[in-house]
Amino acid sequence: MKEFRHIVIFSSLYPPHLGGVEQFTQSLASSLAADCKVTVFCLDSENIREDFRDDKLTIHYLPCYCLFQGRLPIPKWTASNLIHSFFQTNQVEFGIIQTRLYPLSLEAACMLSKEKIPFILIEHGTGHIQFGNGIMNQLWQLYEHGITCRLNRYCRNYYGVSQASLDWLQHFGITGKGVIHNGVNPVDFQTLQPLFREKFNIPPQDDVIVFAGRILKEKGILDLLQAFNQLDSDNVHLFIAGTGDMDLLSSWRTNPRIHILGKISHSELLSLFADTQIFCLPTMYPEGLPTVILEAGYCGIPVITVDSGGIRDVIFDDITGVFVKPGSPEELIKKMKYLISNSSERQRLGSNLQNLIQKEFIWPEIIKKIKMLW
């Protein structure tokens, strides 16, 4: 294994934009920067307009346009010039590209190939994104197959963030080389301070259920709200953290037991987990391996979610969590009631999940596997 001096990472989306790929990339970059120089190129979807630099980590926010309801950021022409200039003035030994979906990924693969720099692409998807509109769905599928076909001219080393992501590559005729799991940073959990229970005047004996993620129908947020509304208990509270289609939540804002936080920082999210008894993600989205499930698991919180995508790499029904059918508020309420009324079962599931995450899904271990690819 060779120690590389300079690693470049291309990820169209990056914090403060919220999402699993963004958090994965940030953790990957900071972990690699412990003993390498790391440069990240991402698209400025949040109008940062200012790069970040320290001794070993540089983040370039490139100018872009956003299409497909903001899910498809496209670099402006000036972004290409900035990338080209970077490769003319820097010696880079290895590259990592996040996902096939984006024009920046294609441009990165082309540039890395031209410069003869070895690189890998990590796939995060497990299915086509659905927009609730037949025409948009068809256009997206055509786009995704088209950009993947072009990527294959340059990329030979595909990996998946989960086994389901690896399987999804087969849909495009791609045989991936292995799984590079998402993970969590143990240091992020060392100084957690419970804040939200006191802030919202929630008694210590009450239970807290948390949803964290983008506010989209595909994430199952409406199913969760409908199920929660049927609990008929003043001793259970639901916290919703994330941004997106906030109009979906409008009719629920008057419920005093539903706390809509909007966008919160990563440290605030982890503090919220310190006050949480159940984490719930009844998603219908083509998930790779959601970071929030790993973070909840690291805190020993039992998870209610669905048997799909990369989730099944960490959640095993009745062992490390419980599964519900996507789009089934009726089944969701049964599982919620079961865990609310059974603290010993919450403890068993949370402990099992915590042991798994702390053993196999932490960044120090994942970085060792990535370095073996060099």
C-alpha positions as CSV (number, residue, x, y, z in Angstrom):
1,M,0.0,0.0,0.0
2,K,1.3,3.4,-1.0
3,E,0.8,6.5,1.1
4,F,-0.5,9.3,-1.2
5,R,0.2,12.9,-0.6
6,H,-2.8,14.5,-2.4
7,I,-6.3,13.0,-2.8
8,V,-9.0,14.8,-4.8
9,I,-12.7,14.1,-4.2
10,F,-15.6,15.2,-6.5
11,S,-19.1,15.4,-5.0
12,S,-21.7,17.5,-6.6
13,L,-23.5,18.0,-3.2
14,Y,-21.7,18.9,0.0
15,P,-22.6,20.4,3.4
16,P,-24.3,22.7,4.2
17,H,-26.6,21.0,1.7
18,L,-28.3,18.3,3.7
19,G,-28.2,14.6,2.7
20,G,-26.5,11.3,3.1
21,V,-24.0,11.7,0.3
22,E,-23.1,15.1,1.6
23,Q,-22.4,13.8,5.1
24,F,-20.5,10.7,3.7
25,T,-18.2,13.0,1.6
26,Q,-17.6,15.4,4.5
27,S,-16.6,12.5,6.8
28,L,-14.5,10.8,4.1
29,A,-12.6,14.1,3.4
30,S,-12.0,14.9,7.1
31,S,-10.9,11.3,7.8
32,L,-8.5,11.2,4.9
33,A,-7.1,14.6,5.8
34,A,-5.7,13.1,9.0
35,D,-2.6,11.9,7.0
36,C,-3.2,13.2,3.4
37,K,-3.7,16.4,1.6
38,V,-7.3,16.4,0.4
39,T,-9.1,18.7,-2.1
40,V,-12.9,18.5,-2.5
41,F,-14.7,19.9,-5.5
42,C,-18.4,20.4,-5.0
43,L,-21.1,22.6,-6.5
44,D,-22.3,25.7,-4.7
45,S,-26.0,24.8,-4.5
46,E,-26.3,26.7,-1.2
47,N,-24.6,29.9,-2.4
48,I,-21.6,29.7,-0.1
49,R,-19.4,31.6,-2.6
50,E,-16.4,31.1,-0.5
51,D,-13.9,28.2,-0.4
52,F,-12.7,26.5,2.8
53,R,-9.1,25.9,3.5
54,D,-6.9,24.6,6.3
55,D,-3.6,22.8,6.4
56,K,-4.7,19.6,4.8
57,L,-8.2,20.1,3.6
58,T,-9.5,22.4,0.8
59,I,-13.1,22.6,-0.3
60,H,-13.9,24.4,-3.6
61,Y,-17.5,25.5,-4.0
62,L,-18.0,25.7,-7.8
63,P,-20.7,27.9,-9.4
64,C,-23.7,26.0,-10.7
65,Y,-27.3,25.9,-11.9
66,C,-29.9,23.6,-10.2
67,L,-32.4,21.6,-12.3
68,F,-35.0,18.9,-11.5
69,Q,-36.3,20.5,-8.4
70,G,-32.8,21.3,-7.2
71,R,-31.7,17.6,-7.4
72,L,-29.5,18.1,-10.4
73,P,-26.8,20.8,-10.0
74,I,-24.9,21.5,-13.2
75,P,-21.5,23.3,-13.1
76,K,-21.2,26.6,-14.9
77,W,-18.6,27.0,-17.6
78,T,-16.3,28.8,-15.2
79,A,-16.3,25.7,-13.0
80,S,-14.6,23.7,-15.7
81,N,-11.9,26.3,-16.0
82,L,-11.2,26.2,-12.2
83,I,-10.9,22.4,-12.3
84,H,-8.6,22.4,-15.3
85,S,-6.4,25.1,-13.7
86,F,-6.2,23.0,-10.5
87,F,-4.8,20.0,-12.3
88,Q,-2.3,22.1,-14.2
89,T,-0.8,23.4,-10.9
90,N,-1.2,20.4,-8.5
91,Q,0.1,16.9,-8.3
92,V,-2.7,14.5,-7.5
93,E,-2.1,10.8,-6.8
94,F,-5.7,9.5,-6.4
95,G,-9.3,10.5,-7.1
96,I,-12.7,9.6,-5.6
97,I,-16.0,10.4,-7.4
98,Q,-19.3,10.3,-5.5
99,T,-22.2,8.8,-7.6
100,R,-22.8,8.5,-11.3
101,L,-25.7,10.9,-11.4
102,Y,-24.1,14.3,-11.9
103,P,-22.4,16.2,-14.8
104,L,-19.6,17.0,-12.4
105,S,-18.9,13.2,-12.0
106,L,-18.6,12.9,-15.7
107,E,-16.3,15.8,-16.0
108,A,-14.2,14.5,-13.1
109,A,-13.9,11.0,-14.7
110,C,-12.8,12.6,-18.0
111,M,-10.2,14.9,-16.3
112,L,-8.8,12.2,-14.1
113,S,-8.5,9.8,-17.1
114,K,-6.8,12.5,-19.2
115,E,-4.3,13.2,-16.4
116,K,-3.8,9.4,-15.9
117,I,-4.7,9.6,-12.2
118,P,-6.2,6.4,-10.7
119,F,-9.7,6.9,-9.3
120,I,-12.8,5.1,-8.1
121,L,-16.5,6.0,-8.2
122,I,-18.7,5.2,-5.3
123,E,-22.4,4.6,-6.2
124,H,-25.0,5.7,-3.6
125,G,-28.2,5.0,-5.4
126,T,-30.4,1.9,-5.3
127,G,-33.0,2.8,-7.9
128,H,-34.3,5.6,-10.1
129,I,-35.4,8.8,-8.3
130,Q,-39.2,9.3,-8.5
131,F,-40.6,12.8,-8.9
132,G,-44.3,12.1,-8.7
133,N,-44.6,13.1,-12.3
134,G,-44.6,10.5,-15.1
135,I,-42.9,12.7,-17.7
136,M,-40.2,13.9,-15.3
137,N,-39.6,10.3,-14.2
138,Q,-39.1,9.2,-17.8
139,L,-36.8,12.1,-18.5
140,W,-34.7,11.4,-15.4
141,Q,-34.3,7.7,-16.4
142,L,-33.2,8.7,-19.9
143,Y,-30.7,11.1,-18.4
144,E,-29.4,8.7,-15.9
145,H,-28.8,5.9,-18.5
146,G,-27.2,8.5,-20.9
147,I,-24.7,9.9,-18.4
148,T,-23.8,6.4,-17.2
149,C,-23.1,5.3,-20.7
150,R,-20.7,8.2,-21.1
151,L,-19.1,7.6,-17.7
152,N,-18.3,4.1,-18.8
153,R,-15.8,5.4,-21.3
154,Y,-13.6,6.6,-18.5
155,C,-14.5,4.7,-15.3
156,R,-13.5,1.1,-14.6
157,N,-13.5,1.0,-10.9
158,Y,-17.0,1.2,-9.5
159,Y,-17.9,0.5,-5.8
160,G,-21.2,0.7,-3.9
161,V,-22.0,2.3,-0.6
162,S,-24.0,-0.8,0.2
163,Q,-24.7,-4.2,-1.3
164,A,-28.0,-2.8,-2.8
165,S,-26.0,0.0,-4.5
166,L,-23.7,-2.6,-5.9
167,D,-26.7,-4.6,-7.2
168,W,-28.2,-1.4,-8.7
169,L,-25.1,-0.9,-10.8
170,Q,-26.0,-4.2,-12.6
171,H,-29.1,-2.4,-13.9
172,F,-26.6,-0.4,-16.1
173,G,-24.5,-3.4,-17.0
174,I,-21.8,-2.5,-14.5
175,T,-20.1,-5.1,-12.3
176,G,-18.9,-3.3,-9.2
177,K,-15.7,-4.3,-7.4
178,G,-17.0,-4.2,-3.8
179,V,-18.7,-2.2,-1.1
180,I,-17.4,0.8,0.7
181,H,-19.9,1.4,3.5
182,N,-20.9,4.7,4.9
183,G,-19.9,5.3,8.5
184,V,-19.8,7.6,11.5
185,N,-17.0,9.4,13.3
186,P,-16.8,8.3,17.0
187,V,-15.3,11.7,18.0
188,D,-18.6,13.4,17.0
189,F,-20.3,11.6,19.8
190,Q,-17.9,12.3,22.6
191,T,-19.4,15.6,24.0
192,L,-23.2,15.2,23.3
193,Q,-25.4,17.3,25.4
194,P,-29.2,16.7,25.6
195,L,-30.7,20.0,24.6
196,F,-34.1,19.6,23.0
197,R,-36.1,17.9,25.8
198,E,-35.4,20.9,28.1
199,K,-35.9,23.4,25.3
200,F,-39.3,22.1,24.4
201,N,-40.4,21.5,28.0
202,I,-40.8,17.7,27.5
203,P,-41.0,15.8,30.8
204,P,-38.3,13.2,31.4
205,Q,-40.8,10.3,31.5
206,D,-42.2,11.2,28.0
207,D,-40.9,9.4,24.8
208,V,-39.3,11.1,21.8
209,I,-39.6,9.8,18.3
210,V,-37.3,11.5,15.7
211,F,-37.4,11.7,11.9
212,A,-34.4,13.3,10.2
213,G,-33.9,13.7,6.5
214,R,-35.1,15.7,3.5
215,I,-38.8,16.6,3.7
216,L,-40.1,14.7,0.7
217,K,-43.1,12.4,0.2
218,E,-40.8,9.7,-0.9
219,K,-39.1,9.7,2.5
220,G,-42.4,8.6,4.1
221,I,-42.9,11.7,6.2
222,L,-46.7,11.8,5.6
223,D,-47.0,8.2,6.6
224,L,-45.2,8.9,9.8
225,L,-47.3,11.9,10.6
226,Q,-50.5,10.0,9.9
227,A,-49.4,7.1,12.2
228,F,-48.2,9.5,14.9
229,N,-51.5,11.3,14.9
230,Q,-53.2,8.0,15.8
231,L,-51.1,7.3,18.9
232,D,-53.5,9.3,21.0
233,S,-51.0,9.9,23.8
234,D,-49.9,13.1,25.5
235,N,-46.7,11.3,26.6
236,V,-45.1,10.9,23.1
237,H,-43.5,13.6,21.0
238,L,-42.3,13.7,17.4
239,F,-39.4,15.8,16.2
240,I,-38.9,16.4,12.5
241,A,-35.5,17.7,11.4
242,G,-34.7,18.6,7.8
243,T,-35.6,20.8,4.9
244,G,-37.3,20.3,1.6
245,D,-41.0,20.5,0.7
246,M,-42.0,22.2,4.0
247,D,-45.6,22.7,2.7
248,L,-46.1,19.0,3.4
249,L,-45.9,19.8,7.1
250,S,-48.2,22.8,7.1
251,S,-51.3,21.1,8.5
252,W,-49.4,19.5,11.3
253,R,-47.8,22.6,12.8
254,T,-50.7,23.2,15.3
255,N,-50.1,19.8,17.0
256,P,-48.3,20.6,20.2
257,R,-46.6,17.2,20.2
258,I,-45.1,17.6,16.8
259,H,-42.0,19.8,16.8
260,I,-40.8,20.9,13.3
261,L,-37.2,21.9,13.6
262,G,-36.4,22.6,9.9
263,K,-32.7,22.8,9.1
264,I,-30.4,22.0,12.1
265,S,-26.7,21.6,12.3
266,H,-25.0,18.1,12.5
267,S,-24.0,18.7,16.1
268,E,-27.6,19.7,17.0
269,L,-28.9,16.5,15.3
270,L,-26.6,14.4,17.4
271,S,-27.7,16.3,20.5
272,L,-31.3,15.5,19.5
273,F,-30.4,11.8,19.4
274,A,-29.3,12.1,23.0
275,D,-32.9,12.9,23.9
276,T,-34.5,10.2,21.6
277,Q,-36.1,6.8,22.3
278,I,-37.1,5.8,18.7
279,F,-35.8,6.8,15.3
280,C,-38.2,6.4,12.4
281,L,-37.4,6.5,8.7
282,P,-40.3,4.9,6.7
283,T,-38.7,5.8,3.4
284,M,-39.8,4.9,-0.1
285,Y,-36.7,6.7,-1.6
286,P,-33.9,4.6,-3.3
287,E,-31.6,4.9,-0.3
288,G,-27.9,3.9,-0.4
289,L,-27.0,3.7,3.3
290,P,-28.6,6.5,5.3
291,T,-26.1,8.2,7.6
292,V,-28.9,9.1,10.1
293,I,-29.6,5.4,10.7
294,L,-25.9,4.8,11.5
295,E,-25.8,7.8,13.8
296,A,-29.0,6.8,15.6
297,G,-27.6,3.3,15.9
298,Y,-24.3,4.5,17.3
299,C,-26.3,6.2,20.1
300,G,-28.1,2.9,20.8
301,I,-31.5,4.1,19.5
302,P,-33.8,1.4,18.0
303,V,-34.8,2.1,14.4
304,I,-38.1,1.6,12.6
305,T,-37.6,1.7,8.9
306,V,-38.1,-0.3,5.6
307,D,-36.5,-3.4,4.1
308,S,-35.0,-1.8,1.1
309,G,-31.7,-0.4,-0.4
310,G,-28.6,-0.3,1.8
311,I,-30.7,-0.2,4.9
312,R,-30.7,-4.0,5.0
313,D,-26.9,-3.9,5.4
314,V,-27.4,-2.7,9.0
315,I,-31.0,-3.3,10.0
316,F,-32.1,-6.9,10.5
317,D,-35.7,-7.3,11.4
318,D,-36.2,-8.0,15.1
319,I,-32.5,-8.0,15.7
320,T,-31.1,-4.5,15.1
321,G,-34.4,-2.8,14.3
322,V,-37.9,-3.4,13.0
323,F,-39.2,-3.2,9.4
324,V,-42.5,-1.8,8.1
325,K,-43.9,-1.9,4.7
326,P,-43.4,1.3,2.7
327,G,-46.5,3.4,2.4
328,S,-48.3,1.7,5.3
329,P,-49.2,4.0,8.2
330,E,-51.3,1.2,9.7
331,E,-48.3,-1.1,10.1
332,L,-46.1,1.8,11.2
333,I,-48.4,2.7,14.1
334,K,-48.4,-0.9,15.3
335,K,-44.6,-0.9,15.5
336,M,-44.5,2.5,17.1
337,K,-47.0,1.4,19.8
338,Y,-45.1,-1.8,20.4
339,L,-41.7,-0.1,21.0
340,I,-43.3,2.8,23.0
341,S,-44.8,0.3,25.4
342,N,-41.8,-2.1,25.6
343,S,-38.7,-0.4,27.0
344,S,-36.8,-3.6,27.3
345,E,-37.3,-4.3,23.6
346,R,-36.1,-0.9,22.8
347,Q,-33.0,-1.6,24.8
348,R,-32.3,-4.9,23.1
349,L,-32.7,-3.6,19.6
350,G,-30.7,-0.4,20.3
351,S,-27.9,-2.3,22.0
352,N,-27.6,-4.8,19.1
353,L,-27.5,-2.0,16.5
354,Q,-25.0,0.0,18.6
355,N,-22.6,-3.0,18.8
356,L,-22.8,-3.5,15.0
357,I,-22.3,0.2,14.1
358,Q,-19.4,0.7,16.6
359,K,-17.7,-2.4,15.2
360,E,-18.1,-2.2,11.5
361,F,-19.4,1.2,10.5
362,I,-17.0,3.7,11.9
363,W,-14.7,5.8,9.7
364,P,-11.3,4.7,11.0
365,E,-12.1,1.2,9.8
366,I,-13.6,2.3,6.5
367,I,-10.6,4.4,5.7
368,K,-8.3,1.4,6.2
369,K,-10.4,-0.4,3.5
370,I,-10.2,2.5,1.1
371,K,-6.4,2.8,1.5
372,M,-6.1,-0.9,0.5
373,L,-7.5,0.1,-2.9
374,W,-4.5,2.4,-3.5
